[in-house]
């Protein structure tokens, strides 16, 4: 029996090995077939970019450009409009740049609102490459196989909506379980010298591959998707000079944790961080991505590294060798992928990598940096919990193969010593490719043997989708260690008193084997299974897998160049609590704002997590009315110290309840807050929600960049105190009117806006305020939102495009096709209707509105490219009278050789299109 059991076991393992081998072979064939097309689809248009760079050099003669400036300026919509007559020092921080990105990436939570907005534009396709990644809505609890199916079931309506929209508009769709957006982008779409917008604040992760990648809101993404130039104020440039090489336990994560401690959460606002110096070449591509990813935590617009050999190695390893070859050429011939020698930065930070030591940042803010060597005494001094409660490794920041290999080395050291984790231990692979590769190479088995729960390829606990089962009572102070990028209150598990200390994956992996938060794996010892002292050795790892990457389940991989399928139906159930059709915001009525009321005055840090919480609220990302109910629920009332509490004439209620109450009463309102308002995630809802509930002004000491832009996009006026001390002069329920908004509307951008504040006692205070509105942003404000303006422009452009196409037809006759009983014009300007149009004469002008009833039939006139008929009407002139035409149809009888000729009369009228009007 024992022999039989062994034989059966051997057979099972052999079959598994055979199945795995077949799967690998099939995957390799699939990838090989797609490789050339995929590489071509993601290679930046280097010839065009370097040609524009040459033009830029003529416009800015003698200027030495940073790498960031080269990439940005090469993507300008109009070089002269942005740069003529200026120097780089005059451009930075002053000039608004209008840019054409190469691509857009969206995660599932933010993609819902972006797609809902794009749908209103009347286009049949996205006008540049776009990808959607389903990573935010999967709960992390028990492991991939047990977590993904129920998450798909719970979010089926959302995933179906996104997938059908992707199919309709020609968007690449990465389904749930495929991986985290930024890891997939790095593996598939990022390319040196390219430019991308992403609807997530950690989009700069792609800077690890030398790309300008900027986190934005959904309305900004719609700009790019409609080929509307995307506008940003030219960032200043912080240069970070790296020398030396990381030692022992130090990792790229420690570099950015150290820099965050130096710059603080506001230090990078309005800047791009550009790394240079001899130390750069010692970093791996995925290590540089980690550094760029967390540049968001200091408020940077983005971060970028120059092109290196490690980038080339990574491109080749991820089946993009042709991209590397093209980048090599662009850099060698035009120096496109590195700063000019002698380029000047606005600020330079010098860091010797050899002196970087492991560190931990937190709690509750990502810039509170403590070196590992001093962490124990800091824990004691601050009264932080002495016991560790959980360790979590992964997120878009640290889920690469290199990270996982080093973590496995640490865990294996402990396992060989007979040690077991003292606390729950979770590991999140960054993508299906990483999951499959670490499984093949034995890492997964070693991690699971040590007690790790390997979660799905998704954001999970990092974004608050963590179903925590370790019986920590809500509100109880406790400490967790993570390799994540953000650690605001209640972000991970909903408990405002969970202290998340951000650190490197290897420090998390080592510290879980001691429940003491103060344990220092670089010098402290533990007791092994035999009672002997055990000390960790500095971890080792592999930059890239020696056997290459295993793509895993290739069904996740979308076509490289998907064609739109316009006939795809996108259905939104009016009764749905997950999705809601967007209604356009009203245009600004003109004049000054009168009688606004202060809804709440916020004290202290107010991130987008405070303004529009994630976690359980993620399910309402596509339903604006429902998600409005979490508006500012994390904010602290400056007058009372209460969280999520506001007052109206003494009556207390939640902040959203007050906003809804005033919305129903047509009472416009504003919010007053402190510094860096809206830092954190690129959460467009944090701007959409106040706008939908009647908010018109947000007044702060300062804004985070993405959030300020999002407010402008939604038609809210963001103002800052000219004198920060004036924050103390305004309170909740004060009545506010403006002076200077009319000047702004009339194009005078230089004048400040004055707020006339009437206090409860009747006294009046004037508060001068600053704004950063550009001419285009004033246009958004007037129109009611950027989307309103984009929609108008897109429809007008489409009308011109169709009319131009019509005029180019020499025959002046239209191609007409029958579709669903409708006659559809695809080109030309002269239509012959195959039925009689009664009651008209030659020369009569007809207006055909949408679907018009003519005779006994309905018909619709549509242009090429396709346009939804709900958005336009056509005027036509009758140029031919109804006539009779004789047609002949021959029908063969079955039993007779002779033919029977059937004759019938058909009436028709000839029309010439004279006007196409967008509604």
Steps between C-alpha positions, in 0.01 A plus 500: 500500500779739588665429168170559319444828684849618410438404137169687496666803655774482240240482222313802641819706517596389149160600367522836674845550353374405155200735529729777616738432213215508249372823652845657482541390139158636408575826682833537323338443160234759583754755619730434207214563259411826674852623580574696182158665487507578873848653484405716204188616683692623804813643337490880535502690169869583542544649151220747567616573855864567415393716205290708738791512744716649223229760445492573874876562495452759227229673700718486815849556356787418732274364780617186676200275557433251775370157400154588627493813282611307192216252535237759593592749228513223239134433576385862469196562283652832385863580579483869412185565701658361816868587472570795270664795671585317822792327664468172685519682833213728392293208376526290815224572747344767278401383153212262438603219266250340266605142436404196296575185703571169328261290705262479797469234772205471739427279798151361548393730784584822316428364152128483574461876525747564220307273263167648608640842412653382171168347395341844495750630242336328203815332368511143370848424632780618723735703284820362654599170666312446829501213747268409789631291791269324748704506820326717763180304565643165612491428872811356664430244769570129450698475177454536125285195429257576782491879464475565126176308412283672764652837411413446134148396596454804726632740236365329189294802399811723510731258324239434228453875453873563466555203270213594269618863491851381418364288216284783367774764501808289412655500848735231636324320788692318773250302703485434874793287612734620225698725731555848636481780244851638553674162489315407180581836344868455588499149352309588183451867416766722659778612269795741535421853388127438464223689678201352675210620714350264755194532720695404810746704702771232477511513120857645530609141565572487124778757557709196590505435126586859411143606422320820596196347669262728686209421729181686409124498547253345259418829330870541415498150356202596284708793369755256369243248376336771288838642389430823679839640605556426868611803699740519793703784643863436408646331807821607660769232512660354811822320411599211724865410450578143595848372578620175656311174516241352738647269763380192692139552614450831318263495202359751250199530733733639766625761255153643445404467868812703581418760233141528622634580844713778349239655270179436705159440346497850348863530393448369148180684418527672163826316424626204303768299680776403259774261609852516360856421594723190504290323764209466257671220307510279809120484529274245333213611279237378747694663784485833318128444447458465877675832551288677237182343633541657842593838358124555521537504878697826488250659260722480192334532159703195398849352531736373233834323453728523196528200269728229640622149420263363765208651307622328185532169685148533633354587159667197344389273786140617457499427126553859384843476346398716201403779740846481657664510156299809403582667832870424453494670163305806617738547789821435308412728209304775675577470874125488550497283813736688731541857619731731309838539659484820700121496542398709800251380761289721724625305799757223536494232770813287528469146636780250548333161458778337697385693807129415469379270775169317536226718643132515585257785427192569706261471658216687329724688256751372243766762576572430870831321447681298768816301426473134601793545740300758698155352462494310828571808710251701292227244567568533873518880495169539314308237688422308183382139536790272589352197332468450126155382386549421128749514215399568140721487192400610151304791349591681179810631679670174588371193319767435239694180444805654664296592809352151525838330457654701785199441724520127432868501594418659838209263567707198401773599747243507780333177389830312500552619857162357596339839552132574433337840444361647822229701320278463190712533187360595156675515161352659186658430158480799270373322191406165356847491343666549839266245664571235237875563501547488878287185510714337232821599677386359833457829689128455560543157652768627739291800605189290557699241693603780735135595552453779246159558345563576133225739396360574155687702240326820608524803729316337790603628845701792361183670375286392795363178349621292794259277688699481819431197718745529790243627751648848547205704637407807300669802649769305681853632440714241323803495273543341160801496271447528126698552183219726376526867401235674708396478864228752583260428784247221436636447148582130522245344736256778590645537851614858559747378763679240290856631465646401165879531483626501142824316438674269254373148427807341657459687828135391516600140421759492778304684769197268483714230666504715814182653636705788641453813291847614609684193365789595269583211264826663394653460849263330746482125552212257546495153652474214251315168541796353687526789743806646331549864401396574143587809301381580148757547227460786255246385240591402147284498193483496121432804287327288234407130475779295346243282318309801372153613597209257495195687368261271686139518388529667160122542473543815707707664225291721269576558130781746438281711268133430567253635247185670632174310469243786484205263513594390854223585741585672829205464732459692824203393707316810629441310826867413547674614818843446338472696173326824414482694172670835543302818456702806388560766763333835438706773336607788723224763484742795497562784741641479850411221744256615765397363838705183514516334843801328656393135533797392711836634606747213499790470743828325425585243232222449248596249232284356225445210740335750736302664217388183320592186691587176318454156661130409509416814300688378193188318386327834438767649275264483203201645685555865580187550709584208729868573546415861588390359835864458605604859424746624764393235751862478617540877548550655843273794585731787598252646747408185693772244425233254389542277197228519233290751690345823374238742630216709360356751748593273789369180345775238474529255214760324286684710244332327200159548663561873527620523140194315370273718713648817356499355150124441522454853634707647210750627755849506342789435735877488542751306708791654692811288568872508578818393316539247220128445476425195284840329529510129431312304237403653165140466610285699259194428711643731768426782253190357332317443826516857636400631157201267476386606850509874433857597590645797309826595679766311693716742703827371646850593608633282216393217267645174379552529123272225372210599721521868411489407132208264556303779669558730204392226260166466681421872510596569862714805570807409711633796699786537745540756777730784396579521871487160673407665831164592346401136551410612854264772372244272338278238663227248425163655405655837410340663193742560212483701178773559244657803343724440198340194343357718223852622419611138485216412263596793280852369462690701760698223667731733690252634753439319829150404611368669813260317731253718689422305817199587716533356850214381718512826699455703181860621476671485161853377423677522166739215417728531193554171319725371224415266214696309236237494227618499140304632204382150411407424860286814513328352196429183699354710779274695265377185325425331832773239461784404269290215372227738383759691301668185365166364388415822316838508330498131410157525342592816310821339375309194387252715309786675320667168428188358339430811294862506382466136401179584313663784306781272384264266316517593130180315406297680764301188560482309824566136576189383680467175693201345669539425870215411732246646251696827488684651205852594611716749312868402522644748253400761249245778522220397261242250616247317289208385709338184357150630566299806414531807721159662484418868508842637399636672191846546354687761703310434824716476813428217741629451854536135594510482880658185636254231386236657277191341354494539122226329310439162652853433619749630754856575411810627675787683337838422656843625407833324475657449748190380681309747716208439731199657324373633831758776465434651158250607237538561128363762263460405136375665178278311257685492166287249310125445476347171592526277196398154400764238443449162347698206628502148372515190712533155345362200685561143385214261547586154622302307240531725196801606297358832390544817715231724637581873498365700790480876470437746780508878542711664772480870592807687618615852588854639473628715788828687543629547856575865568549512874595258775416629844611350829230513766 
